[in-house]
Amino acid sequence: MTTTRRTLLAGAALAASFALSPAFAQGQTEIELFFPVPVDGQLARDMATLLKEFNEKNPSIKATPVYTGSYDETLIKTRAAMKAGKPPAAVIMSANFLLDLKIEGEIQPMDALIKADGKTNDQFMGQFFDALHGNAVLDRQVYGVPFHNSTPLLYVNTDHLKEAGLDPDKLPANWEELVTTAKKLTRRDGDRVTRWGMMMPSNYDYGGWILQALTHSNGGQWFNVDYGGEVYYDTPSMLGALTFWSDLVSKHKVHPAGVQAGGAVSSAFLSGQASMMLLSTGSLTHIRTNAKFPYKVAFVPKNVKNEVPIGGASLVIPTGVEGERRKAAWTLINWMTSPEKSGWWSRATGYFAPNKAAYDTAEMKAFIEKNPDAGIAVSQLAFAKPWFATYRTVPVRKAIEDELAAVLSAKKTPKEALVAAQKQADEIMRPYVEQTALKLPTN
Amino acid sequence: MAQAVFTAGRTSAWSAPRWRPRQASVLAFALLAPSLLFLALFTYWPVAQVLWQSMHGQIRVGGPQAYVGLDNFQKLLADAAFRKALVNNLVYALGTVIPSLVLALGFAMALVKTTRVNALFRALFFLPVLIPLVAAASIFLFLFLPNVGLIDYHLAKLAISGPNWLGDPDIALWSIMALTIWKNAGYYMLFFLAGLQAVPADAYEAAILDGAGPWQRLRYVTLPYLKPTIGFVLVIGLLNVVTQVDHVFVLTKGGPSDSTNLLLFYVYQQAVENYDAGRAAAGTLVMLALLLVVTASSLRTLERSFGEKEP
């Protein structure tokens, strides 16, 4: 009859917890944190672990993690919650949406909170890598606290390199080497390709970021970092980047045609059907746990210079979150971005810890010693630039992503695509441009 | 219903002409009230809101809503993505409703006899209907994966390099249509099974005595009897085509290059991604008008086929 007794005990415990919970709830500030899962892996589970610990350490706050899908979907759901008059207390928001949210007046600056802690904005931001400031500090006000960040990274299956008679210690460092290596790695059976030398994700959200990385490596700019109404789609550096990608598909035939989703790229790499890929550092842990072969990572190969955009997300507080909830959100944000916690999150996911001090902790030193690939990802941050951000970032980005899809499917030449993308992006940003840069004094 | 109440009121009206008709209409409205309330709350009021929204929009960036007249409609018609979605929706409608209908009729005719094997097959064909659309789309997402997906994997065994099902603008819409047909054929089969069972056996007997072959029996007996069912399935199918976008959301998000963008998804994009409530409302109104035309004409055809004398 042990089962009965156990059931009884469990019932009693349950009843006790019900009886106790109102007492606990009193004086507790309930907040919710919207969080996305943009890459492969177990991020949702890790987030639950993280917030459980926070709640245990901060009994006066009850923070609930709310999974909100991809970066784009998180933006949509946050805006929907705000329209419904129930803004979440904090959101892990794709770093490049902050400018758009600021223009629309949907997130609040954190300057007062920072000042209340006895710090200046510069002191507060000083704890994070310099490359992350561009997408967090807007017009000298702090709108976001970097939480996890990434850059694209070249992943290479070293078994395939050896099979092809190449030196696994010498990974492609520039575009030329990338092409020759990819050609040697690609396997064909007649006209049919059985293994791709190179793959890059081109689905919405991912494609624009990868193309920005190629543009930076080609010496280009992509967008006006200081002004939300200007993108440089129809420029030589972008033409070079897009032509390079298009050539991998149509000319060298080492990269599959059409749109490839991020998940399809990592699956192909893990199953040995692709030898090299460009993917986020955020996928490091997923690849490390699932790869049944030795692999190495390297900087994104350059054409003109080593330069990549940052990716990842920052913590923001929506407009309308006030009083106790704002204070509680700030406590949560500071806790999550502390050296220890951002280090823990980085080890769990593969993202960078944006807090520089995280890399001075003993756990992190031991971790990087054991996983040198994580170290390479960090060193690339020195070459990172802000992520593309304008007024209405998502449609402006989609304008080029739709054209990228057309080029990768051989429907348009790179030049045609860029002209069309530029025209559409300018059209989308026109209201902002007309009300800011073009609004000149009349008398 | 309303007609029945009216007649009842009139027959008894002879005895008390002064108040009975009024009481009858009170009763009619009382009976209709719950439906009217819900219609007003969930249909007419939102339509009125959409009408208002379609003529309003942000004039200043980050500013409040203001009256903009027909601006939103002009922008809508000037948008290539909208015209593309319109065409896609038409292709999608014709390309899914008719094949699902033909398939469903085929299944139903093959499985109309109640045997144990047929019962099993009916269940198998009906299975896709039970799977939620988002779940079905997630399954197809893996089937359609280029290179590593189940379809391409098996094609590779036959030394065929499978296409990029969802990543090629020429193929993506057809891939999505395949999912829709797979999902809907079993559902429509149910209606046809019911319709077929209502065809009197002596009609077939007579046809056979007259020397009709299988095609003639289908053409002159089965199809005429099924006319109302076909009409009904057509209406349901066309409504589904416009109101379902879950699979587009899961599979392609309207891409690549808007090749799988459908009207409702376009409206969603304008409203939540581009943050343009005015244009989304204008798009909704265009969709509403199209739906009205489709249902009105279908219902008229339906009525006509119901009104016809039995063959």
Contacts between the chains, C-beta under 8 A, distances in Angstrom:
chain1	res1	chain2	res2	distance
A	72	B	273	7.1
A	76	B	272	4.6
A	76	B	273	6.9
A	79	B	272	7.1
A	79	B	275	7.4
A	80	B	272	7.3
A	103	B	61	6.3
A	103	B	62	5.7
A	104	B	61	7.7
A	104	B	62	4.9
A	104	B	275	7.4
A	105	B	62	5.1
A	189	B	159	6.9
A	190	B	159	7.6
A	191	B	161	7.6
A	192	B	156	7.7
A	192	B	159	6.4
A	192	B	160	7.5
A	192	B	161	4.4
A	193	B	161	6.5
A	194	B	156	7.5
A	196	B	147	7.5
A	202	B	167	7.7
A	203	B	253	7.9
A	203	B	255	7.5
A	204	B	253	5.5
A	204	B	255	6.1
A	256	B	146	6.1
A	256	B	147	6.8
A	256	B	164	6.6
A	257	B	164	6.3
A	257	B	167	7.9
A	257	B	168	7.1
A	258	B	146	7.1
A	258	B	163	7.9
A	258	B	164	3.5
A	258	B	167	3.4
A	258	B	168	4.3
A	258	B	169	7.9
A	258	B	256	6.9
A	259	B	164	7.1
A	259	B	166	7.3
A	259	B	167	3.5
A	259	B	168	7.8
A	259	B	255	6.5
A	259	B	256	4.4
A	260	B	146	6.6
A	260	B	164	7.5
A	260	B	167	6.0
A	261	B	166	8.0
A	261	B	167	7.6
A	263	B	145	8.0
A	264	B	145	5.2
A	264	B	146	6.0
A	264	B	147	7.5
A	264	B	148	7.0
A	267	B	145	6.6
A	267	B	148	4.8
A	268	B	146	8.0
A	268	B	147	5.4
A	268	B	148	5.6
A	271	B	148	5.4
A	273	B	147	5.0
A	273	B	148	6.0
A	274	B	147	7.9
A	391	B	61	6.9
A	392	B	274	6.6
A	392	B	275	6.7
A	394	B	273	5.2
A	394	B	274	7.5
A	395	B	273	6.2
A	395	B	274	4.7
A	398	B	273	7.6
A	401	B	255	7.4
A	402	B	255	6.6
A	402	B	256	7.2
A	402	B	257	4.6
A	402	B	258	6.2
A	403	B	257	7.3
A	405	B	167	7.6
A	405	B	169	6.6
A	405	B	255	5.9
A	405	B	256	3.4
A	405	B	257	4.7
A	406	B	169	6.8
A	406	B	256	7.4
A	406	B	257	4.7
A	408	B	167	7.9
A	408	B	256	8.0
A	409	B	167	7.6
A	409	B	168	5.5
A	409	B	169	5.3
A	409	B	170	7.4
A	409	B	256	6.6
A	409	B	257	7.7
A	411	B	169	6.2
A	411	B	257	7.1
A	428	B	274	7.5
A	431	B	58	7.7
A	431	B	61	5.5
A	432	B	61	5.1
A	435	B	60	6.4
A	435	B	61	5.4
A	436	B	61	8.0
